[in-house]
Amino acid sequence: MQFEAVIGLELHAQLATRTKIFSGAPTAYGAEANRQASAIDLGMPGMLPVLNERAVDYAIRLGLALNADVAGRSVFARKNYFYPDLPKGYQISQYELPVVGAGHLDIELDDGTRRRIGVTRAHLEEDAGKSLHEGFTRMTGIDLNRAGTPLLEIVSEPELRSAREAVAYMKKMHSLVRYLRICDGNMQEGSFRCDANVSVRPVGETRFGTRAELKNLNSFRFVERAINFEIERQIELIEDGGEVIQETRLFDPDRGETRSMRGKEQAHDYRYFPDPDLLPLEITPAHIDRVRDELPELPDAKSGRFQRDYGLSAYDAGVLTGSRELADYFEAVAAAAGDAKLSANWVMGELSGALNKAGLEITQSPIDATMLAGLLLRIRDETISGKIAKEVFEALWNGEGDADTVINDRGLRQVTDNAAIEAMVEEVIAANPGQLEQYRAGKTKLMGFFVGQVMRASGGKANPQQVNEILKSRLDG
């Protein structure tokens, strides 16, 4: 029997507000434990929540970017459950009436396949605290700094059919929330994390199978590994005559497998009811229009413009619009250097390679857009060759000044004087009579040998095009 996977993702984006969703406590990451725990967020007697308007605006931004319905009226509810890191015994969330309704996100796979994935909803809620296990013996520590931090939970339709599609969807949403600047997307700090609902069913079956929820996946690689393992686990279980049970599971990255955590709760287990301390959230059309006017150019639109205006391939445009900061950097380089394709090649090649090796983001690059453009201008006017440019790039990276300074200080200007190159060519030919005889006897691949010898004689500074032209003239003459 052939099976297919049915996958839906719940993505939790921590909103980039300076204060929490219902209090004025700060949201900065890394503070000493429990120094940012507000009495409001902890539900102390007499404390009343007040909604953060910036969090609402961020939710509207995402709704508009997903072509989703933004609700004119939504309601906050209490979601009741009991964990040590949830001191109130409930979480303020949204249930029946979320702020963002049905929308969609278009994804593209590595093979060029495009799919439109439905987004069921996105709702505002507060985060819980954090249980700490390391550094404690026979006890658990509780850090409530995170309690009350604003989250936007983004729920997809169960339309993903493989781990590969799930990762593509998650990456696209990750890029989108960063473009909108509503979430910093830092997965190591938990700012963007994923719960995956996974089930399998026979190919051709329309009913859903029993699903397992994989909790708190905080890297794209873990999402892919966890979903692939879970699909195989469920298929093997069914083929062996067993039944999949609805449960919550955790992924163990060291062993590469999921394991049972608890039975999966149903909505009635949480006993949702409207929060009596919060009025319904009403958003006017004028408010939505104001947020719409603040939207940046979105990734798909930017990619299309890069292809039209700069003549880039769909692949290159997709890479360069992977983040808003990278796209801005490329456009600044292209404008200053006057050559979009050359700029794209250097940004995606030499620069990205150096950043990856150093573990840096584009915003941390030691070479700013003006400096890189200065280097490309020296390639374009043939002051230096492409090979020498890599030496100059390394010097820029190490802080030795701009391109002109490095070229002058190191004496790297390209030799373009025909007479000087002709003299080097004659010396190389005279020094290699055997290779000259073989070349003229038909072994034309020796052209590369002669070019290499001339370039070595010039210290790599001779213009390669002129070297080739002059050599061919002399060797064939």
Secondary structure as GFF3:
##gff-version 3
##sequence-region A 1 477
A	DSSP	beta_strand	3	14	.	.	.	ID=ss1
A	DSSP	alpha_helix	53	65	.	.	.	ID=ss2
A	DSSP	beta_strand	73	74	.	.	.	ID=ss3
A	DSSP	beta_strand	76	80	.	.	.	ID=ss4
A	DSSP	beta_strand	90	94	.	.	.	ID=ss5
A	DSSP	beta_strand	103	108	.	.	.	ID=ss6
A	DSSP	beta_strand	114	126	.	.	.	ID=ss7
A	DSSP	beta_strand	130	132	.	.	.	ID=ss8
A	DSSP	beta_strand	141	143	.	.	.	ID=ss9
A	DSSP	beta_strand	150	156	.	.	.	ID=ss10
A	DSSP	alpha_helix	163	179	.	.	.	ID=ss11
A	DSSP	beta_strand	192	202	.	.	.	ID=ss12
A	DSSP	beta_strand	212	217	.	.	.	ID=ss13
A	DSSP	alpha_helix	220	239	.	.	.	ID=ss14
A	DSSP	beta_strand	247	252	.	.	.	ID=ss15
A	DSSP	beta_strand	257	263	.	.	.	ID=ss16
A	DSSP	alpha_helix	267	270	.	.	.	ID=ss17
A	DSSP	beta_strand	273	274	.	.	.	ID=ss18
A	DSSP	beta_strand	281	282	.	.	.	ID=ss19
A	DSSP	alpha_helix	285	293	.	.	.	ID=ss20
A	DSSP	alpha_helix	299	310	.	.	.	ID=ss21
A	DSSP	alpha_helix	314	320	.	.	.	ID=ss22
A	DSSP	alpha_helix	324	337	.	.	.	ID=ss23
A	DSSP	alpha_helix	340	346	.	.	.	ID=ss24
A	DSSP	pi_helix	347	351	.	.	.	ID=ss25
A	DSSP	alpha_helix	352	358	.	.	.	ID=ss26
A	DSSP	three_ten_helix	362	364	.	.	.	ID=ss27
A	DSSP	alpha_helix	369	380	.	.	.	ID=ss28
A	DSSP	alpha_helix	386	397	.	.	.	ID=ss29
A	DSSP	alpha_helix	403	410	.	.	.	ID=ss30
A	DSSP	alpha_helix	418	431	.	.	.	ID=ss31
A	DSSP	alpha_helix	433	440	.	.	.	ID=ss32
A	DSSP	three_ten_helix	444	446	.	.	.	ID=ss33
A	DSSP	alpha_helix	447	457	.	.	.	ID=ss34
A	DSSP	alpha_helix	464	476	.	.	.	ID=ss35
###
